[in-house]
Amino acid sequence: MARQYLNTTADAARVLGLQLASARRQQRRTSTEVAERAGITRVTLSRVERGDPAVAIGIYFEVASVLSVPLFGAERSELAELAARGEMELALLPRRVRRPPVTIDDNF
């Protein structure tokens, strides 16, 4: 049975796939050329451009990098800074998240 994805997940993958397909066509690059540069098959590239959520996110990022499509609204040079900022923010948060204890009111 095929895995079911939330509509939001499917929509996000579709939007990214369409952006990548559009960038490839605007740059007048063939699917064979982009697939080779990304280290994937043309079939996988086709799945990416259709927005298949079952394709690994790293492959989407690799294709975006090959096509110079900015990710997260940031240029390539900004991604490392965003990652460092995210790591600093994460370091300030607790490593584990625990649910607060549930108190049962048994006074009847």
N, C-alpha and C positions, 0 to 999 in steps of 0.2 A: 504494500500500500504506500502510495506517495505521501511524503510529508506535507502537511498543510501549514501554510504561513499566514500570519495575520495580514489583513489588508494593507496596513501601514507598511509592513515589511515588503510586501510584493510591490506596492506603489513606489517605495524608495528605490528598490532595485530597478524597477522599470524606468524611473526618471534618470538614474545614473546611466543605465544602458542606452537610453535615447540620447543623452548628452554625449556619450562616447561615440555612438554611431554618427551623430551630427558632426562632431569634430573630425572624425575620420574622413567623412565625405567632403567637408569644407576644405580639408587639407589635400584632397584628391589623392588619398593613399588607398591602396588596395587592401582587401582583407588579408590576403596572403602576406603582404609586407608587414602589416601591423601584428599579425599572429606570430610571424617569425621573430620579430623584434621583442615581443612579449614572452616568447618561449612557450607558446600554446598552439593548439591546432586551430584551423579555420572554423571547425565545428564549435569549439569552445568559445571562440570570438563571437560567433553567431549567437550563442546562448547568452553571452554577456550583453551584446547589443539588444537582445530581446528582453533583457532584464530578468533572467532566470535567477531566482534567489538561492537555488541550490549550488550555484557556482561559488567557489571560495572567494571571500571578500578580498583576499590578497591578489587574486587574478584581476579583479576590477581595478584595484589600485595600480597594478602593473600596467594595464592597458591605459589607464588615465595618465600615468607617467610617460609612457611611450608617446602619447598624443599631446602631452603638455597641457592637460586639462587640470586646472587647479582644484585641489580637494579641500573641503572644509572652508571654502572662501579664502584660501591662503595660497600664496605663491610658494614654490618649492623652498625658497630660502626661509620662509616663515614657519614651515612645518616643524623643523627641529626646535624652534623656540616655543611653539605651541605644545610640543611633546614635553619639553623641560618644564614649562609652566604647569602642565597637567600632573607631572610627577611630583612637583613641589606641593601642589594642592592636595594630592593623594597622601603625601607624607604627613600632612597635618591632621588627617582624619584617622580614626581608630582602624586598626587592621581587621578587626572582627566586628560584626554587627550582631548584637544580641537583642532579642525581644525583651521588653520590660516584663518583670514577673507579673503574673496574673494573680490578683488577690480575690479570693472568693469570700463574699459576705455571707457567712452562715448564721447570722443573727436573725432568727425567725421570731 
